[in-house]
Each structure stands twice: as structure tokens, then as C-alpha cells.
Amino acid sequence: MSEAVIDDVIAVLPPLMQSLETLGFIARHFHPPSFDRVMEAAGEPDADLSSARPRLSNWPAEFADVQHALETASDAALSAFSGLRAVRAGSGDITLAFRALRQLPRAEEALYPLAARFPPVSSFFLNADLNDDTALLQRLAVPTTEITGIIHDHNEPGSRGGFSLYVPEYYTPDRAWPLVMALHGGSGNGRGFLWRWLRDARSLGAILVAPTALGATWALMGEDADTANLSRILDSVRGRWNIDPTKLLLTGMSDGGTFSYVTGLEGASPFTHLAPVAATFHPLMAQMADADRLRGLPIYIVHGALDWMFPVETARLARDALAAAGADVTYREVDNLSHCYPREMNAPMLRWLGGG
């Protein structure tokens, strides 16, 4: 790689990664009444990125893949900040802020292929306490194969019913691996939701599956075609990778968390652990669930005390009803969490799944 291109990469990568980290901070702390305060705390890391962005031009053709990845990730990050600031300035309602934050997983998806070539990018996609883990970074530096890395199966943007998958680059079939199936929220998709879990799966060694609902959201009313589709997806993954049958976690955010109750409490569910996040719950779910299925079933409930969509009392009701029905309930109420995804809870969930 030429010195000029290296200089350009060095100029762009730090502000790009800082911008993405800051967007993650905004997404985690997003709470409509506190929007101005969160944006103030976020600052303007995109200013440096905007200044460096023109350097991503007139590169030699042999570096077109790196150039395209950096351009796509940078433009998505800059678009996200632009959309957020427009909302803050009064141009549009708060739903446009959610739309702006959808640029974050698009930027992460564009940047991730560079992890194999640039150690700082690889470190960026690890949990903070493992950023400097040399042994892990070396294990992750091996080239991906057809059965490792990120794989999309009929899960292009706008499609329904497919799934995205992450298999750690250091996967070997000589041992059984834990599996996390993570369900997106309403109006979301698995391709985007994959990135809420990727760092943890990559850091701690789990196979991650992020399906997309067949409809606009999961089958919470009417005919349930999603349960059969999740079963199909799980069977497909288990047929190709060595999955530990005792460590099958079904989790999800909002509608996805609610559907993890709906399908996960069925007697025939293959999942060994459930972890609904920011989900709604009705006592009938516990009353109608298979009694044998509920008895001793590990359930990890995560909910924010500031949740404006499903008030925290919903989660407390779920905790009490499921525990009374015999489930083994772990309950985590997060004081500063609104109706957002708390990525900091992923690692505790994985340790719980592993029995650690």
C-alpha cells in the first residue's frame, strides 16, 4: 500500500471509528425527553471525519475495495449525524432520529471487512476490555472461509424471512459452540440487528444468528408463520456448524423480545435459554405456557427503568409471573435505560448462557 494511501487511511480511520462509537452512545442513551442532553454530550466527532472525507478520492485502482469501504462507512456516519442534528433543530419529529440511527449498522457493515487488514479496525469490533488482547487479535486475523465471518442468507435490505449470521473467524468444528438467535424490534431487520451483538459474539466466541421477520414485525397476533421459519433457520445452522444443544439462546429487542416469549414458551421450542429485552408481557403468557417447559427454564429479563414504550412495571410483572410458574428468572432493571438496546448486557447474558 502506497505511503499516500496509508496517510489517507490514518487520517480517516480514527475520526470514523470515533464517530461510530459516538453514534452507538447516542443509540444506547436515546430517550426523547433527554435528546438534547444526549446530543450535547455526544459532541461533534463527525467534524473531523467530514474534514478527512475528501481524502478518499483518486486512489489507485488496486485499493478500490478499501476506498469503497471507507467511503460507504464515512458517508453513512455523516448522514446519521446530519439527520440527528436536523431533528434537534426542529426539522421533523423524533421518529426521524430513529431513522438516522439506522445508518449506524450500515456503516459498521461497510467497515467490518477491513478488520482483517487493519488491526485498529479489528480492535474496534471487540469488547473494550479485549481491545489489546494480542492472542485474540491473532486468532481473528486468519482469513475467513466459506463457513466463517458474516454470511447473509436471503437477507438483502428490504427482504423478509431470511437471516444474517456471524461465525467467529477462529471457529473450529472440533467443539460445540453456543448459539445466540437475536430478534430485531418492530420495523427492523436481522441484517441491521446483527451489529448489536457482533462484538460480543466475536469477543467471547458464540455463533450469532439474526433473522428477519416474515412480516413487518414478528407474529404477535394472528397466524404465526415466524416460529416455523425460526425452526427452519436453526436447523439450517445446526446442520452446518457444531452447535451446543445445551446453549441455545433466544433473545430479542422490543417486539423481538416479546416474540421470544411467544415462541420460546412453547413446549416444542428448541431454545434452552430466553432473554427478552425491553419486551411487553401479559400474564396469560405464563398461564398458557407449557408447564413442563416453564419449570426451571432459564429466563434473563432486561428492561429499562426509563422505557417509555413498555413501562418497567411490565417487566416486573413478567418476572413475578414467570418465577411463580417455576421458571429460573434472572432480572436486570437498568436505571438509565430507555426503550433502547443495552449492548452492555450482552456479555453478562453470554456468561449466564455458559453457566459462568
ABEGO torsion letter per residue (X at the ends): XBAAAAAAAAAAAAAAAAAAAAAAAAAAABBAAAAAAAAAAAEBAAAAAAAAAAABBGBBAAAAAAAAAAAAAAAAAAAAAAAAAAAAAGBEBAAAAAAAAAAAAAAAAAAAAAAAABAAAAAAABBAAAAABAAAAAAAABBBBAABEBBBBGABBGBBGBBBBBBBAABBAABBBBBBBBBBBBGBBAAAAAAAAAAAAAAAGBBBBBBBBABABBBABEBBAAAAAAAAAAAAAAAABBBBAABBBBBBBEAAAAAAAAAAABAABABABBBBBGBBBBAAAAAABBAAAABGBBBBBBBBAABAABBAAAAAAAAAAAAAAGBBBBBBBBAABBBBBBAAAAAAAAAAAAGX
